[in-house]
Amino acid sequence: DEKPVGSRAIQITGGEPTVRDDLFEIVRMAKEVGFSHVQLNTNGIKLAESVEYCQRLKDEKVNTVYMSFDGVTKKTNPWIDQAKQAIENMRKVNLKLVLVPVLIGGKNVHETGKILRFAFDNIDIIRGVNFQPISFCGRVTKIKDEKREQQRVDYVQMLEEIEKEFDGEISRDDFYPVPFVFPISRLIESLKGEDQVEFTAHPGCGGATYIFWGDGKPIPITRFIDVERFMEFINKQSEKRGPFKKV
């Protein structure tokens, strides 16, 4: 009974998509064919060079910009100055960003928590951080096992660094695997009577959480909502047939 479900979101990536002269045309085409959410994945250099370019992205209805951001120092992120300028330009046009750090053991994993703190310091314009531990695949076949072990990063290491930076105010227990939100897709499907995208990646392939900022400190959503019971409730509701009498 399995069948494809159309996606409502698309990410324009590369290489570096901002080197294309027809990028704005591609964005318009994506909207015209029905993608309600268009993301742009960029190194941020073009954004730093021109606030007008940022405004054009906003005018063409790009929803979110994913931007490379590998650290908070010049040692880990040689383009930190350009990244900060890009953030400032995006702030001027009010186009939201997601930071995308690639974590490498022995290179920048020790700045994981500091990257998150930087995002909190700019929470008015940065809507999320998508940490991506390095993956040795594709053309990376001749790297020696010893170096691979030194540079590989798993999610436990990443979460340990976050816990250290925030002294337990953010815990690994605040994070859940991506498929955890699957009941929400089922609920929407039941309500609308339309097939929905189901986030059913392997639970070992990443995790996420929502963190609020208040009174000068982070407040994970798990501190004021029992998310596991909430998802259990949604899952039961999604199994009902017909209009809900009460949700």
DRENDO-1510 file (C-alpha; in Angstrom, 1 decimal, always signed):
<recs>
REC; n; res; u; v; w
REC; 1; ASP; +0.0; +0.0; +0.0 .
REC; 2; GLU; +3.0; +2.3; +0.1 .
REC; 3; LYS; +3.1; +5.2; -2.4 .
REC; 4; PRO; +5.1; +8.4; -2.9 .
REC; 5; VAL; +3.9; +11.5; -1.1 .
REC; 6; GLY; +4.6; +14.8; -2.7 .
REC; 7; SER; +6.9; +17.2; -0.8 .
REC; 8; ARG; +5.9; +20.7; +0.1 .
REC; 9; ALA; +9.4; +21.9; +0.9 .
REC; 10; ILE; +12.6; +22.2; -1.2 .
REC; 11; GLN; +16.1; +23.2; -0.4 .
REC; 12; ILE; +18.2; +24.8; -3.1 .
REC; 13; THR; +21.8; +23.8; -2.5 .
REC; 14; GLY; +25.1; +23.1; -4.3 .
REC; 15; GLY; +28.0; +23.6; -4.6 .
REC; 16; GLU; +27.1; +27.2; -4.0 .
REC; 17; PRO; +23.7; +28.3; -5.4 .
REC; 18; THR; +24.4; +32.0; -5.1 .
REC; 19; VAL; +26.9; +31.9; -8.0 .
REC; 20; ARG; +24.0; +31.2; -10.4 .
REC; 21; ASP; +22.6; +34.2; -12.3 .
REC; 22; ASP; +19.2; +32.4; -12.5 .
REC; 23; LEU; +18.8; +31.6; -8.8 .
REC; 24; PHE; +15.8; +34.0; -8.4 .
REC; 25; GLU; +14.2; +32.4; -11.4 .
REC; 26; ILE; +14.6; +29.0; -9.8 .
REC; 27; VAL; +13.0; +30.2; -6.6 .
REC; 28; ARG; +10.1; +31.6; -8.5 .
REC; 29; MET; +9.6; +28.3; -10.4 .
REC; 30; ALA; +9.7; +26.4; -7.1 .
REC; 31; LYS; +6.9; +28.6; -5.7 .
REC; 32; GLU; +4.9; +28.3; -9.0 .
REC; 33; VAL; +5.0; +24.5; -9.0 .
REC; 34; GLY; +3.6; +24.3; -5.5 .
REC; 35; PHE; +6.5; +24.3; -3.0 .
REC; 36; SER; +5.2; +26.3; +0.0 .
REC; 37; HIS; +8.6; +26.3; +1.8 .
REC; 38; VAL; +11.8; +27.2; -0.1 .
REC; 39; GLN; +15.2; +27.0; +1.6 .
REC; 40; LEU; +18.5; +28.3; +0.3 .
REC; 41; ASN; +21.7; +26.6; +1.5 .
REC; 42; THR; +24.7; +28.9; +1.1 .
REC; 43; ASN; +28.1; +29.7; +2.4 .
REC; 44; GLY; +26.9; +33.3; +3.1 .
REC; 45; ILE; +29.5; +35.2; +1.2 .
REC; 46; LYS; +27.0; +36.8; -1.2 .
REC; 47; LEU; +24.8; +37.7; +1.7 .
REC; 48; ALA; +27.6; +39.5; +3.4 .
REC; 49; GLU; +28.5; +41.4; +0.3 .
REC; 50; SER; +25.1; +42.9; -0.4 .
REC; 51; VAL; +22.1; +43.7; +1.7 .
REC; 52; GLU; +20.2; +44.3; -1.6 .
REC; 53; TYR; +20.8; +40.6; -2.5 .
REC; 54; CYS; +19.3; +39.6; +0.9 .
REC; 55; GLN; +16.3; +41.9; +0.2 .
REC; 56; ARG; +15.8; +40.2; -3.2 .
REC; 57; LEU; +15.8; +36.8; -1.6 .
REC; 58; LYS; +13.1; +38.1; +0.8 .
REC; 59; ASP; +11.1; +39.6; -2.1 .
REC; 60; GLU; +11.2; +36.3; -4.0 .
REC; 61; LYS; +9.8; +34.6; -0.9 .
REC; 62; VAL; +12.7; +32.5; +0.2 .
REC; 63; ASN; +11.4; +31.2; +3.5 .
REC; 64; THR; +14.7; +30.3; +5.3 .
REC; 65; VAL; +18.4; +30.5; +4.6 .
REC; 66; TYR; +20.7; +27.7; +5.8 .
REC; 67; MET; +24.2; +29.2; +6.2 .
REC; 68; SER; +27.5; +27.5; +6.9 .
REC; 69; PHE; +28.9; +28.4; +10.3 .
REC; 70; ASP; +31.7; +26.1; +11.6 .
REC; 71; GLY; +32.7; +28.0; +14.7 .
REC; 72; VAL; +32.9; +31.2; +16.6 .
REC; 73; THR; +36.6; +31.9; +16.2 .
REC; 74; LYS; +38.8; +32.5; +13.2 .
REC; 75; LYS; +40.7; +29.3; +13.9 .
REC; 76; THR; +37.6; +27.2; +13.5 .
REC; 77; ASN; +35.8; +29.5; +11.1 .
REC; 78; PRO; +38.1; +31.6; +8.9 .
REC; 79; TRP; +35.1; +33.4; +7.4 .
REC; 80; ILE; +33.5; +34.4; +10.8 .
REC; 81; ASP; +33.6; +38.1; +9.9 .
REC; 82; GLN; +31.7; +37.5; +6.7 .
REC; 83; ALA; +29.3; +35.3; +8.5 .
REC; 84; LYS; +28.6; +38.0; +11.0 .
REC; 85; GLN; +28.1; +40.6; +8.3 .
REC; 86; ALA; +25.7; +38.2; +6.5 .
REC; 87; ILE; +23.7; +37.8; +9.7 .
REC; 88; GLU; +23.5; +41.6; +10.1 .
REC; 89; ASN; +22.4; +42.0; +6.5 .
REC; 90; MET; +19.7; +39.4; +6.9 .
REC; 91; ARG; +18.6; +41.1; +10.1 .
REC; 92; LYS; +18.1; +44.3; +8.1 .
REC; 93; VAL; +15.6; +42.6; +5.8 .
REC; 94; ASN; +14.2; +40.2; +8.5 .
REC; 95; LEU; +14.9; +37.0; +6.6 .
REC; 96; LYS; +15.5; +34.1; +9.1 .
REC; 97; LEU; +18.6; +32.0; +9.2 .
REC; 98; VAL; +19.5; +28.5; +10.3 .
REC; 99; LEU; +23.2; +28.0; +11.1 .
REC; 100; VAL; +24.8; +24.8; +9.7 .
REC; 101; PRO; +28.0; +23.8; +11.4 .
REC; 102; VAL; +29.9; +20.7; +10.2 .
REC; 103; LEU; +31.5; +19.2; +13.3 .
REC; 104; ILE; +34.9; +17.6; +13.0 .
REC; 105; GLY; +36.8; +15.9; +15.8 .
REC; 106; GLY; +40.0; +17.8; +16.7 .
REC; 107; LYS; +38.9; +20.8; +14.7 .
REC; 108; ASN; +35.7; +22.5; +16.0 .
REC; 109; VAL; +33.7; +20.0; +18.1 .
REC; 110; HIS; +34.8; +21.8; +21.2 .
REC; 111; GLU; +32.9; +24.9; +20.1 .
REC; 112; THR; +29.6; +23.1; +19.7 .
REC; 113; GLY; +28.1; +24.8; +22.8 .
REC; 114; LYS; +29.5; +28.2; +21.9 .
REC; 115; ILE; +27.9; +28.0; +18.5 .
REC; 116; LEU; +24.6; +27.4; +20.1 .
REC; 117; ARG; +25.2; +30.3; +22.5 .
REC; 118; PHE; +26.0; +32.5; +19.5 .
REC; 119; ALA; +22.6; +31.5; +18.1 .
REC; 120; PHE; +20.9; +32.5; +21.3 .
REC; 121; ASP; +22.7; +35.8; +21.2 .
REC; 122; ASN; +21.1; +36.4; +17.8 .
REC; 123; ILE; +17.8; +34.6; +18.4 .
REC; 124; ASP; +15.9; +37.5; +16.7 .
REC; 125; ILE; +17.2; +36.4; +13.3 .
REC; 126; ILE; +18.6; +32.8; +13.8 .
REC; 127; ARG; +15.8; +30.3; +14.1 .
REC; 128; GLY; +17.8; +27.2; +14.5 .
REC; 129; VAL; +21.1; +25.4; +14.4 .
REC; 130; ASN; +21.5; +22.2; +12.3 .
REC; 131; PHE; +24.7; +20.5; +13.6 .
REC; 132; GLN; +26.1; +18.0; +11.0 .
REC; 133; PRO; +28.8; +15.6; +12.3 .
REC; 134; ILE; +31.2; +14.9; +9.5 .
REC; 135; SER; +30.5; +11.9; +7.4 .
REC; 136; PHE; +33.2; +10.0; +5.6 .
REC; 137; CYS; +31.6; +8.8; +2.3 .
REC; 138; GLY; +31.7; +9.3; -1.4 .
REC; 139; ARG; +35.2; +10.2; -2.7 .
REC; 140; VAL; +36.7; +10.1; +0.9 .
REC; 141; THR; +37.9; +6.5; +0.6 .
REC; 142; LYS; +41.6; +6.7; +1.1 .
REC; 143; ILE; +41.7; +8.4; +4.5 .
REC; 144; LYS; +43.6; +6.4; +7.0 .
REC; 145; ASP; +41.6; +4.7; +9.8 .
REC; 146; GLU; +43.5; +6.5; +12.5 .
REC; 147; LYS; +42.6; +9.9; +11.1 .
REC; 148; ARG; +39.0; +8.8; +10.5 .
REC; 149; GLU; +38.7; +7.9; +14.2 .
REC; 150; GLN; +40.3; +11.2; +15.2 .
REC; 151; GLN; +37.9; +13.3; +13.1 .
REC; 152; ARG; +34.6; +11.4; +13.4 .
REC; 153; VAL; +32.0; +12.8; +15.7 .
REC; 154; ASP; +28.9; +11.1; +17.1 .
REC; 155; TYR; +25.8; +12.8; +18.6 .
REC; 156; VAL; +26.9; +11.8; +22.1 .
REC; 157; GLN; +30.1; +14.0; +21.8 .
REC; 158; MET; +28.0; +16.8; +20.4 .
REC; 159; LEU; +25.5; +16.7; +23.3 .
REC; 160; GLU; +28.3; +16.4; +25.9 .
REC; 161; GLU; +29.7; +19.7; +24.6 .
REC; 162; ILE; +26.3; +21.4; +24.8 .
REC; 163; GLU; +25.8; +20.1; +28.3 .
REC; 164; LYS; +29.2; +21.5; +29.4 .
REC; 165; GLU; +28.6; +24.9; +27.9 .
REC; 166; PHE; +25.3; +25.4; +29.5 .
REC; 167; ASP; +26.1; +23.6; +32.8 .
REC; 168; GLY; +23.1; +21.2; +32.5 .
REC; 169; GLU; +20.5; +23.8; +31.5 .
REC; 170; ILE; +20.4; +21.9; +28.3 .
REC; 171; SER; +20.6; +18.1; +28.6 .
REC; 172; ARG; +20.9; +15.2; +26.2 .
REC; 173; ASP; +17.5; +14.1; +27.6 .
REC; 174; ASP; +15.9; +17.2; +26.0 .
REC; 175; PHE; +16.6; +15.7; +22.5 .
REC; 176; TYR; +14.5; +13.2; +20.7 .
REC; 177; PRO; +15.0; +11.2; +17.4 .
REC; 178; VAL; +13.5; +12.7; +14.3 .
REC; 179; PRO; +10.8; +10.0; +13.9 .
REC; 180; PHE; +9.5; +11.1; +17.4 .
REC; 181; VAL; +7.2; +13.6; +15.7 .
REC; 182; PHE; +5.7; +11.0; +13.4 .
REC; 183; PRO; +2.3; +11.1; +15.3 .
REC; 184; ILE; +1.9; +14.8; +14.2 .
REC; 185; SER; +2.0; +13.7; +10.5 .
REC; 186; ARG; -0.6; +11.0; +11.3 .
REC; 187; LEU; -2.9; +13.5; +13.1 .
REC; 188; ILE; -2.8; +16.0; +10.2 .
REC; 189; GLU; -3.4; +13.2; +7.7 .
REC; 190; SER; -6.5; +12.1; +9.7 .
REC; 191; LEU; -7.8; +15.7; +10.0 .
REC; 192; LYS; -7.3; +16.7; +6.4 .
REC; 193; GLY; -7.8; +13.4; +4.7 .
REC; 194; GLU; -4.6; +13.9; +2.7 .
REC; 195; ASP; -1.3; +11.9; +2.7 .
REC; 196; GLN; +1.4; +13.7; +4.6 .
REC; 197; VAL; +5.2; +13.4; +4.6 .
REC; 198; GLU; +6.3; +11.1; +7.4 .
REC; 199; PHE; +9.6; +11.7; +9.1 .
REC; 200; THR; +10.7; +8.1; +9.6 .
REC; 201; ALA; +14.5; +8.3; +9.4 .
REC; 202; HIS; +16.4; +5.8; +11.5 .
REC; 203; PRO; +16.4; +7.0; +15.2 .
REC; 204; GLY; +20.2; +6.9; +15.3 .
REC; 205; CYS; +20.4; +9.4; +12.4 .
REC; 206; GLY; +19.9; +12.5; +14.5 .
REC; 207; GLY; +17.8; +14.3; +17.0 .
REC; 208; ALA; +16.2; +17.6; +17.7 .
REC; 209; THR; +14.5; +19.7; +20.3 .
REC; 210; TYR; +13.0; +23.2; +20.8 .
REC; 211; ILE; +14.7; +25.6; +23.1 .
REC; 212; PHE; +13.2; +28.9; +24.3 .
REC; 213; TRP; +15.3; +31.8; +25.7 .
REC; 214; GLY; +14.0; +33.7; +28.7 .
REC; 215; ASP; +15.5; +35.5; +31.7 .
REC; 216; GLY; +18.9; +35.2; +30.2 .
REC; 217; LYS; +18.9; +31.4; +30.0 .
REC; 218; PRO; +17.8; +28.5; +27.8 .
REC; 219; ILE; +14.5; +26.7; +28.5 .
REC; 220; PRO; +14.1; +23.4; +26.6 .
REC; 221; ILE; +10.5; +22.6; +25.8 .
REC; 222; THR; +10.8; +19.4; +27.8 .
REC; 223; ARG; +11.0; +21.5; +31.0 .
REC; 224; PHE; +7.4; +22.6; +30.8 .
REC; 225; ILE; +5.7; +20.0; +28.5 .
REC; 226; ASP; +5.6; +16.2; +28.9 .
REC; 227; VAL; +6.4; +15.7; +25.3 .
REC; 228; GLU; +6.2; +11.9; +25.5 .
REC; 229; ARG; +2.7; +11.9; +26.9 .
REC; 230; PHE; +1.7; +14.6; +24.4 .
REC; 231; MET; +2.9; +12.5; +21.5 .
REC; 232; GLU; +1.1; +9.4; +22.9 .
REC; 233; PHE; -2.1; +11.5; +23.1 .
REC; 234; ILE; -1.7; +12.7; +19.5 .
REC; 235; ASN; -1.0; +9.2; +18.3 .
REC; 236; LYS; -4.3; +7.9; +19.9 .
REC; 237; GLN; -6.3; +10.8; +18.4 .
REC; 238; SER; -4.9; +10.1; +14.9 .
REC; 239; GLU; -6.3; +6.6; +15.1 .
REC; 240; LYS; -9.8; +7.9; +15.3 .
REC; 241; ARG; -11.9; +8.0; +12.2 .
REC; 242; GLY; -14.0; +10.9; +11.1 .
REC; 243; PRO; -14.2; +14.5; +12.5 .
REC; 244; PHE; -12.8; +14.8; +16.0 .
REC; 245; LYS; -15.4; +15.6; +18.7 .
REC; 246; LYS; -12.7; +17.0; +20.9 .
REC; 247; VAL; -8.9; +17.3; +20.7 .
</recs>
